[in-house]
Amino acid sequence: MGHRTASQKVVFTPDPGDRAALKRVVKRTKYPSVSAFVRAAVHEKLARLRDEQMVAAVERFCDAGAEDTDDLVAGQAFDA
């Protein structure tokens, strides 16, 4: 996830069933706390959303009539 910088607390209230599931997951996995698990889950979800946005942008670009540049677009979209 990269290096950690100054953090800001965020409070959320999970549904009762989710709260119990979180505690079970933390108990059975590498996560030292519910906070660590939630931090990783948020990071993962944000990465997935960025990927989905990139795919959608590439699809819009290709749909706009740029079929002859598909190879270039694919290279740019996934070259990080």
JOCOR-V713224 format. One record per residue. N is the residue number from 0. RES is the residue in three letters. SS is DSSP state (~ for helix, > for strand, _ for the rest). D_FIRST is the distance of its C-alpha to the first C-alpha in whole Angstrom. Layout:
BEGIN
N_RES_SS_D_FIRST + N_RES_SS_D_FIRST
END
This chain:
BEGIN
0_MET___0 + 1_GLY___4 + 2_HIS___7 + 3_ARG___8 + 4_THR___11 + 5_ALA___14 + 6_SER___14 + 7_GLN___16 + 8_LYS___18 + 9_VAL___18 + 10_VAL___21 + 11_PHE___21 + 12_THR___24 + 13_PRO___23 + 14_ASP___27 + 15_PRO_~_28 + 16_GLY_~_28 + 17_ASP_~_24 + 18_ARG_~_24 + 19_ALA_~_26 + 20_ALA_~_23 + 21_LEU_~_20 + 22_LYS_~_22 + 23_ARG_~_23 + 24_VAL_~_20 + 25_VAL_~_18 + 26_LYS_~_21 + 27_ARG_~_21 + 28_THR___17 + 29_LYS___15 + 30_TYR___14 + 31_PRO___16 + 32_SER___16 + 33_VAL_~_17 + 34_SER_~_14 + 35_ALA_~_12 + 36_PHE_~_12 + 37_VAL_~_13 + 38_ARG_~_10 + 39_ALA_~_8 + 40_ALA_~_11 + 41_VAL_~_11 + 42_HIS_~_8 + 43_GLU_~_9 + 44_LYS_~_12 + 45_LEU_~_12 + 46_ALA_~_10 + 47_ARG_~_14 + 48_LEU_~_16 + 49_ARG_~_15 + 50_ASP_~_16 + 51_GLU_~_19 + 52_GLN_~_20 + 53_MET_~_20 + 54_VAL_~_22 + 55_ALA_~_24 + 56_ALA_~_25 + 57_VAL_~_26 + 58_GLU_~_28 + 59_ARG_~_30 + 60_PHE_~_30 + 61_CYS_~_32 + 62_ASP_~_34 + 63_ALA___35 + 64_GLY___37 + 65_ALA___35 + 66_GLU_~_35 + 67_ASP_~_36 + 68_THR_~_33 + 69_ASP_~_31 + 70_ASP_~_30 + 71_LEU_~_29 + 72_VAL_~_27 + 73_ALA_~_25 + 74_GLY_~_24 + 75_GLN_~_23 + 76_ALA_~_21 + 77_PHE___19 + 78_ASP___19 + 79_ALA___15
END
